Amino acid sequence: MGIYEELIERGLLAQVTDADEIREMVNAGKATFYIGFDCTADSLTAGHFMALTLMKRLQMAGNKPIALIGGGTTMIGDPSGRTDMRKMLTREDIDHNAACFKRQMERFIEFGEGKAMMVNNADWLLNLNYVELLREVGACFSVNNMLRAECYKQRMEKGLSFLEFNYMIMQSYDFYYLFQHYGCNMQFGGDDQWSNMLGGTELIRKKLGKDAHAMTITLLTDSQGKKMGKTAGNAVWLDPNKTSPFEFYQYWRNVDDADVMKCIRMLTFLPLETIREMDQWPDSRINEKKEVLAFELTSLVHGKEEAEKAQSAARALFSGEGDDASMPTTCLCCEQVPEEGINIIDLMVCCGLVKSRGEARRLIEQGGVKVNGEKIASTYATVSREQLCAGAKIKKGKKEFHKALLQM
């Protein structure tokens, strides 16, 4: 089985422009391909996982990845999947975010001479002359066709700025530039990017001839990727300072039952033979599947040692086994805890589990808070010094755990 067939069996591919040529090229390890990452934050998220693991898989098969940092396109903002305009960042913020991205990507992709490359589209987009761009590129785009694209159609009712309208042209120019300067013959992206990406393929063929070997592939699961990127309204970051290895492990440990095998197939590097065997496991082994998923992905991002710690801490919560030392912990001093104990609302605020006392109160009233496995029934409940000295385990909702520890 070639890498192209493997990507299909793993459920990763959605649409392609030249299936036979793409199959032949990637299976022979002759593709130079790019995936773009706009620098809208200082960390990649779980939603970027599919792109990162895809780059790793294709590199392992001999193909050459180009990680395109969107230092230029981030200054415009992709309207795809948005109901409003993205926040405009400064050039300094974008440069900082790009540096953070590179450090995280290096855990997945091998950069260096003859290996993967990292480039920043600010290097060419910010130097473009507007009139020259209109003459060279603008003439290749039909406004009628652009307005039919899903990324624009969904914004027309609420308003689409002219700034964002240019995003497709900028993204298309990226592929055109990479094709000419780096021999990049293939682009990958989420299925909501199909219109933008086709623009790049068509631009190359209009400018350089229909025989120009420029191909487009979209990933089937972009919507799933966005779903993976967030939980309970908060992003799941790859930066351990923003999402700890334990919290990262817990996120994957708690994915919906229906998504477990899909995530294992798409995101882990377990052999397909192993995955086919897991497909046959009875429903009674669903938690074992979730542990496999969580451990494999935490190992990829944070290393095997951190994954083992996170798994041990999770087992300590769910089965009384293992070590909870890796659980997110807040240490309290004696001055913070009265002799009679600390009110549960005050404790949750101290631990950063809630943004306000009102939020804590609502959670408790809805039955969404437990301490050491016991549901908190009253907003006046207290946690004793004795419990805190032993390490009080607070459970918020279904998935979030935190330990409060009193240091005497």
C-alpha positions, 0 to 999 in steps of 0.5 A: 500500500502506498502513502496515498492509499493509506491516506484514503484508508485513514479517512483523510482525503476529501477532494483532489484535482488530479487524482492519478497524478497525485497518487503517482507523485506522492507514492513515489516521494516526488511531491513538494507540497505546502500547508499554510498556517495563519499566525492568529495566536501564539500557539498551534491548537489541537485543530492543527493536528491533522495538518501536522500529522499529514506533513509528517506522514508524507515526509516519512514517505519521501515527500518534501513539506513546506510549512507556510507561515502566514505572516502576510495573509494574517494581516488580512484574515481568512473569512472562511467559517467566520461570521465576523471579521477577524481581529487585526494583529500588529506585525510584531504580534504576527512575528512572535506567533510565527516564531512560536509556531516554528518551535512547535512544528519542529516536534513533528517535522524535520527541517533542514537542507533537503528536508522540510522548509519553513517560509513566511508569505510576508516576505513576498506579499508585503512587498507587492505593488498594488497596481502590478498585482491587479494587472498580473493576478487580478485579471485572472479572477472572476468576481462572479465566481469568487462570490459563489465561493462558500467562504464568501457566500456565508458572509454576504448577509452580514457583510464582507469587507473588501479587505477580506475579499482579497484573501483568496487572491493572496492565498492563490498568489502564495501557491503561484509564488511557491510553484515558481520559486520552490518547485512546490507542485501540491497544496493541502488544506481543509475542505472549507478552503477548496475555493481558495485553493482552486484559485491558486491552481487555476492562477498557475495554469492561466499564467504558466499554461494548462500543463503546469503540474499544480495540484490541490488536495483538501482534507476531508475533516476540516470541520472535525479539525475545528471541533478538535481545536476547542472544548467547552469554549476554550482552545486546546493548545499544543503549548504546555504552558497554555494546556498542560499535558494532563489537560491535553490527555484528558481532552482526548480521553474524553472524546465522544465514543463515536469519534474515538476510532475516527481520531485514532485512524486519522491522527495516530501513527499506529499501523493500519493493521493494529487499527483494523484489529481495534475496530473489532474490539467490543463496545466494552473496551471503549475506554481502552480505545480512548486511553490508546488515543490519548496516550498516542497523541500526548506522546506526539506533542509532549513526549512519552514521559509526559504522556505516562505521567498524564495517564497515571494521573488520569487513572488515579482519578477514574479508578483509584490507580496511578499517581495524581502528581501530574494533575494540574495543582494549585498550592494554597498557603495557611493564610488563604484557608481559615481554620474552619475550611475554605468556601467551595466558591472561594476555592474554585476562584483561587484555583482558576477553575472559574472566571467569577464567583457567579460562574462557580455558584451556577455550576454548583447549583446545576450539580456540576462540581464534585470534591473527592468524588462527592457532589457539592450540594450547597454554595455554602459548602467548605473544604477542610484543611485536612482535605486540602493537606491530602490534596482535594480533587475538584471535578468541574463538569464532566471533564475538568479536574484540578487538585488543591493542596494546602502547604503547611 
